[in-house]
Amino acid sequence: MRTTSSSGGFTLLELILVVSVLGLLTALAIPAYASFRRNVALTNYADEIVSALRTAQNRSSTSQGGVVHGVHLTTNQYCLFTGSTFSTCTSPSYQLHGDITITSGTGDAIFSRFTGAPAAPATIVLQVTGGPSKTITIDISGRISVF
């Protein structure tokens, strides 16, 4: 009498098939994940710049220190400052990391004392190199919006 033994393991073909399918799924998911991370970083930086703009606006409208306040923006960093022209940062300088830059609207956004209105309307564009962008607008009344 002959007995057959079944070990219950996987064949080499089954293992190769599973590893191939996992490799294919990983190859498809990595670019989507990288794009997702860039979009989240872009949104976070836009929110941080809006927060800095609103801080400067609030400090000006309450006449903190008896001077106007503003935000100085370069292509890869921004900071708060006091006075009608930028000379030095009154807060740490915040760096934009990765492939995100300010492509339009660099310079100074200065807000008037008491009213908090900007010295001039402004449009600031943050962009992922070769990818999506976020636009921050400051209208003449002082409303700050992100699109």
Backbone bond lengths (Angstrom), bond angles and torsions (degrees), N, CA, C in turn:
res aa  C-N    CA-C-N  psi(-1)  N-CA   C-N-CA  omega(-1)  CA-C   N-CA-C  phi
1 M - - - 1.412 - - 1.530 108.20 -
2 R 1.278 113.05 133.99 1.453 120.20 -177.16 1.535 109.44 -104.43
3 T 1.328 117.27 134.40 1.470 120.67 177.45 1.521 109.32 -111.77
4 T 1.278 116.30 139.53 1.461 120.52 175.80 1.513 108.50 -101.12
5 S 1.288 112.80 136.94 1.455 119.24 -179.46 1.525 109.19 -109.03
6 S 1.288 117.39 127.66 1.462 122.23 177.00 1.519 107.91 -113.42
7 S 1.336 115.02 117.95 1.463 118.40 -177.64 1.521 112.65 -84.32
8 G 1.325 118.90 -15.01 1.461 121.47 176.67 1.509 113.64 76.09
9 G 1.314 120.18 14.55 1.458 122.73 -179.89 1.518 111.89 -88.19
10 F 1.314 115.29 -176.44 1.463 121.92 178.49 1.515 109.29 -99.75
11 T 1.297 115.06 148.98 1.459 118.78 176.62 1.532 108.37 -82.87
12 L 1.309 115.73 162.94 1.456 121.45 179.29 1.535 110.28 -60.83
13 L 1.308 117.13 -38.68 1.463 121.51 179.37 1.523 111.22 -62.27
14 E 1.323 117.21 -42.39 1.467 120.45 178.77 1.528 111.07 -64.20
15 L 1.311 117.74 -41.60 1.462 121.14 179.03 1.528 111.45 -64.52
16 I 1.320 116.97 -42.51 1.470 120.82 178.60 1.524 110.05 -63.32
17 L 1.310 117.84 -40.34 1.461 122.16 179.11 1.533 111.18 -63.44
18 V 1.314 117.39 -45.31 1.465 121.30 -179.31 1.530 110.44 -64.68
19 V 1.325 117.40 -44.78 1.463 120.94 179.68 1.530 110.14 -63.66
20 S 1.307 118.37 -38.87 1.473 122.02 178.45 1.525 111.24 -64.25
21 V 1.312 117.30 -44.15 1.466 120.79 179.75 1.529 109.91 -64.68
22 L 1.332 117.83 -43.33 1.469 120.69 177.76 1.528 111.27 -62.39
23 G 1.317 117.31 -40.41 1.459 121.40 177.67 1.514 111.71 -62.71
24 L 1.318 117.21 -41.90 1.454 121.84 178.96 1.528 110.80 -65.01
25 L 1.321 118.23 -44.49 1.459 121.49 178.72 1.530 111.44 -63.21
26 T 1.313 116.90 -39.80 1.463 120.79 178.21 1.522 110.71 -65.02
27 A 1.319 116.97 -43.68 1.466 121.20 179.63 1.523 111.43 -61.86
28 L 1.319 118.21 -32.81 1.458 121.53 178.05 1.529 112.15 -78.99
29 A 1.316 117.73 -31.10 1.461 121.47 -174.93 1.528 113.21 -81.72
30 I 1.314 119.21 -31.49 1.464 121.41 -174.73 1.532 112.27 -60.86
31 P 1.326 121.63 -48.10 1.470 119.47 178.66 1.539 113.06 -62.80
32 A 1.329 116.66 -37.61 1.466 119.72 179.06 1.524 110.27 -65.92
33 Y 1.310 117.75 -39.06 1.461 121.74 178.97 1.523 110.60 -67.11
34 A 1.322 117.48 -41.89 1.464 121.07 179.05 1.526 110.31 -62.87
35 S 1.309 117.42 -41.77 1.460 121.79 177.85 1.530 110.54 -64.24
36 F 1.305 116.90 -41.54 1.467 121.85 177.76 1.523 110.58 -60.14
37 R 1.339 116.61 -44.86 1.470 120.83 179.83 1.524 111.60 -62.86
38 R 1.347 118.00 -41.08 1.469 121.07 178.63 1.525 110.63 -63.86
39 N 1.331 117.13 -41.66 1.468 120.63 179.66 1.522 111.63 -65.27
40 V 1.326 117.40 -39.63 1.465 120.98 177.88 1.531 109.75 -65.74
41 A 1.332 117.60 -43.15 1.464 120.84 178.63 1.526 110.89 -62.75
42 L 1.329 117.60 -41.40 1.466 122.03 178.36 1.528 110.38 -60.76
43 T 1.319 117.39 -46.37 1.467 121.72 178.67 1.523 110.99 -62.56
44 N 1.338 117.15 -42.38 1.468 120.61 179.74 1.525 111.68 -63.58
45 Y 1.333 117.88 -44.21 1.465 120.49 178.45 1.522 111.33 -64.06
46 A 1.322 117.84 -40.59 1.469 120.51 177.31 1.526 110.14 -61.07
47 D 1.317 117.36 -43.48 1.466 121.32 178.68 1.523 111.54 -63.98
48 E 1.338 117.50 -38.78 1.467 121.10 178.90 1.529 111.26 -66.09
49 I 1.330 117.62 -40.81 1.463 120.49 178.94 1.524 110.28 -67.66
50 V 1.328 117.85 -40.31 1.464 120.91 175.80 1.524 109.98 -60.26
51 S 1.314 116.90 -41.28 1.464 120.79 178.24 1.529 110.88 -62.08
52 A 1.325 117.72 -43.01 1.468 121.00 177.90 1.526 110.60 -63.95
53 L 1.336 117.49 -41.68 1.462 121.05 177.97 1.521 111.07 -62.20
54 R 1.322 117.19 -43.30 1.471 120.68 -179.86 1.531 111.08 -68.33
55 T 1.324 117.00 -34.38 1.469 120.13 176.31 1.518 109.98 -62.82
56 A 1.336 117.31 -48.32 1.470 121.06 178.54 1.530 110.22 -61.48
57 Q 1.322 116.93 -41.07 1.460 121.34 -179.85 1.524 110.93 -63.35
58 N 1.332 116.73 -44.60 1.468 120.85 179.14 1.521 111.56 -64.90
59 R 1.322 117.17 -41.29 1.466 120.23 178.68 1.523 110.92 -64.09
60 S 1.337 117.52 -37.79 1.466 120.41 177.88 1.518 111.34 -69.72
61 S 1.323 117.01 -43.64 1.467 119.32 -177.13 1.520 112.48 -67.70
62 T 1.324 117.75 -25.74 1.465 120.62 175.42 1.519 111.31 -93.94
63 S 1.336 116.65 2.24 1.466 123.89 178.61 1.528 111.64 55.78
64 Q 1.323 115.91 41.03 1.457 121.14 179.63 1.529 109.38 -60.56
65 G 1.304 116.01 123.57 1.459 121.46 -179.64 1.517 113.71 74.86
66 G 1.324 117.70 4.32 1.453 121.59 178.81 1.524 114.21 70.91
67 V 1.328 117.79 18.71 1.470 121.70 -179.02 1.524 109.77 -133.36
68 V 1.348 114.74 168.17 1.457 119.37 174.40 1.527 108.75 -82.64
69 H 1.314 115.45 160.41 1.455 121.73 -179.82 1.519 109.02 -127.68
70 G 1.331 115.31 156.61 1.453 119.33 179.65 1.519 111.81 -155.79
71 V 1.324 114.19 179.21 1.462 122.14 176.73 1.522 107.11 -124.05
72 H 1.324 115.83 128.63 1.464 122.41 177.26 1.523 107.75 -98.64
73 L 1.358 116.17 125.69 1.464 121.26 -176.73 1.526 109.73 -120.77
74 T 1.328 115.98 132.26 1.461 121.92 169.97 1.530 106.56 -118.40
75 T 1.310 117.63 -176.70 1.468 119.12 -176.23 1.520 113.15 -64.72
76 N 1.340 118.02 -25.55 1.465 118.47 -176.14 1.527 114.41 -132.64
77 Q 1.344 117.89 12.20 1.462 119.36 177.19 1.533 110.83 -159.15
78 Y 1.333 115.12 166.98 1.466 121.27 177.85 1.516 109.00 -153.42
79 C 1.344 116.38 156.55 1.461 121.38 177.59 1.518 109.84 -158.19
80 L 1.326 116.27 161.75 1.458 122.96 175.42 1.524 109.03 -86.56
81 F 1.345 116.02 150.39 1.458 120.24 175.48 1.518 108.95 -148.40
82 T 1.341 116.17 166.36 1.457 121.96 176.30 1.522 109.01 -116.82
83 G 1.329 114.83 153.66 1.460 120.60 178.63 1.515 111.45 101.36
84 S 1.327 115.11 168.57 1.462 120.24 -175.40 1.524 113.11 -79.58
85 T 1.327 117.92 -12.13 1.471 121.83 174.14 1.519 108.93 -137.85
86 F 1.311 116.18 150.90 1.459 120.86 -179.07 1.525 110.44 -75.73
87 S 1.339 115.83 129.72 1.461 120.02 171.38 1.523 110.52 -128.53
88 T 1.328 115.99 -41.10 1.464 120.15 178.04 1.525 109.63 -153.50
89 C 1.300 115.77 153.87 1.470 121.13 179.53 1.523 110.45 -74.82
90 T 1.334 116.64 139.42 1.466 121.26 173.89 1.517 111.07 -99.10
91 S 1.314 116.30 -0.23 1.466 122.22 177.03 1.523 106.27 -135.51
92 P 1.317 116.84 170.55 1.474 116.97 174.88 1.522 110.64 -59.50
93 S 1.296 116.12 152.14 1.461 121.54 175.16 1.524 107.55 -85.15
94 Y 1.317 116.76 125.39 1.456 121.38 -177.34 1.522 109.75 -97.12
95 Q 1.315 117.03 126.63 1.462 123.28 -178.00 1.523 110.97 -92.28
96 L 1.330 116.27 142.31 1.457 121.65 169.63 1.522 106.27 -91.30
97 H 1.303 117.87 127.37 1.458 122.01 -176.24 1.523 111.39 -104.05
98 G 1.304 114.55 165.19 1.455 120.15 176.07 1.511 110.94 74.14
99 D 1.304 115.33 -146.64 1.459 120.61 -176.50 1.528 111.49 -101.50
100 I 1.342 116.83 32.33 1.462 122.10 177.79 1.524 108.57 -106.20
101 T 1.335 116.37 128.41 1.462 121.54 179.73 1.522 109.95 -136.26
102 I 1.329 114.49 162.09 1.455 120.77 171.72 1.523 105.42 -90.16
103 T 1.319 117.08 110.46 1.461 121.24 -174.64 1.520 112.70 -93.10
104 S 1.326 117.53 -16.51 1.462 121.23 -179.80 1.521 108.33 -151.84
105 G 1.327 116.29 143.31 1.458 120.03 177.06 1.504 114.21 94.50
106 T 1.330 117.26 18.30 1.459 118.42 176.10 1.529 108.62 -70.86
107 G 1.299 115.85 157.30 1.464 121.64 -177.29 1.514 108.85 124.73
108 D 1.328 115.87 -146.89 1.451 120.57 -175.65 1.521 111.78 -116.88
109 A 1.321 115.65 135.68 1.461 122.36 171.04 1.525 105.50 -109.31
110 I 1.332 116.77 109.43 1.463 122.59 -175.33 1.524 108.73 -112.79
111 F 1.334 116.26 137.64 1.457 121.82 -177.55 1.524 110.34 -113.87
112 S 1.332 115.45 141.33 1.462 122.22 -177.27 1.517 111.28 -72.74
113 R 1.344 114.28 148.35 1.460 119.74 175.13 1.524 109.45 -66.10
114 F 1.298 115.54 146.98 1.463 126.30 176.33 1.534 113.46 71.57
115 T 1.341 119.65 -46.75 1.470 119.99 -177.26 1.524 111.75 -89.82
116 G 1.311 118.38 -29.89 1.460 121.57 -176.72 1.515 112.93 74.71
117 A 1.329 116.41 8.92 1.470 119.91 178.60 1.529 108.82 -74.66
118 P 1.317 116.99 147.45 1.465 118.91 179.49 1.526 110.79 -72.65
119 A 1.327 116.40 153.41 1.459 120.66 175.06 1.528 109.53 -61.83
120 A 1.323 116.74 -31.76 1.465 123.22 177.12 1.523 107.83 -154.82
121 P 1.340 117.84 147.37 1.465 118.91 175.16 1.533 109.29 -60.43
122 A 1.321 116.21 151.65 1.465 119.05 -177.24 1.522 110.74 -142.34
123 T 1.321 114.56 152.58 1.456 122.28 173.13 1.518 107.28 -129.94
124 I 1.311 115.97 124.69 1.466 122.79 -179.12 1.519 107.36 -117.93
125 V 1.321 116.53 127.23 1.462 120.93 -178.62 1.527 109.21 -116.08
126 L 1.325 116.18 122.56 1.461 122.92 172.71 1.516 107.25 -103.31
127 Q 1.324 116.79 137.81 1.459 118.72 -177.34 1.520 111.06 -142.75
128 V 1.330 114.05 141.41 1.452 121.58 169.18 1.522 105.57 -80.52
129 T 1.321 117.80 131.95 1.458 120.95 -178.88 1.525 110.11 -53.45
130 G 1.341 115.17 119.58 1.458 120.78 -179.74 1.509 114.50 68.78
131 G 1.336 117.48 18.95 1.457 119.57 -176.40 1.511 112.60 -140.16
132 P 1.333 116.66 -152.17 1.459 121.81 -175.00 1.529 112.28 -70.56
133 S 1.328 115.29 167.98 1.459 120.74 178.91 1.526 109.95 -138.49
134 K 1.317 115.76 162.66 1.466 123.94 173.38 1.524 106.72 -126.01
135 T 1.327 116.25 137.74 1.454 121.78 179.97 1.519 109.45 -113.91
136 I 1.326 115.62 127.43 1.466 122.42 176.74 1.525 106.38 -108.41
137 T 1.329 116.31 126.91 1.464 119.55 178.47 1.524 109.95 -118.06
138 I 1.327 114.59 143.81 1.464 122.08 172.95 1.520 105.13 -121.78
139 D 1.333 117.08 110.49 1.466 118.08 -178.80 1.521 110.38 -84.93
140 I 1.309 116.60 173.82 1.461 122.49 -173.37 1.532 112.64 -62.23
141 S 1.343 116.84 -25.50 1.465 119.46 179.00 1.532 112.03 -82.68
142 G 1.344 116.61 -11.40 1.462 120.61 179.14 1.510 114.20 103.55
143 R 1.329 117.71 2.72 1.468 120.34 178.43 1.525 109.23 -71.99
144 I 1.324 116.52 129.87 1.468 122.88 -179.73 1.517 108.28 -109.12
145 S 1.334 116.71 124.23 1.465 121.41 -176.59 1.515 109.94 -131.71
146 V 1.343 115.40 154.70 1.462 121.96 176.75 1.520 108.29 -121.86
147 F 1.327 115.79 133.21 1.456 121.55 177.35 1.509 109.29 -125.67
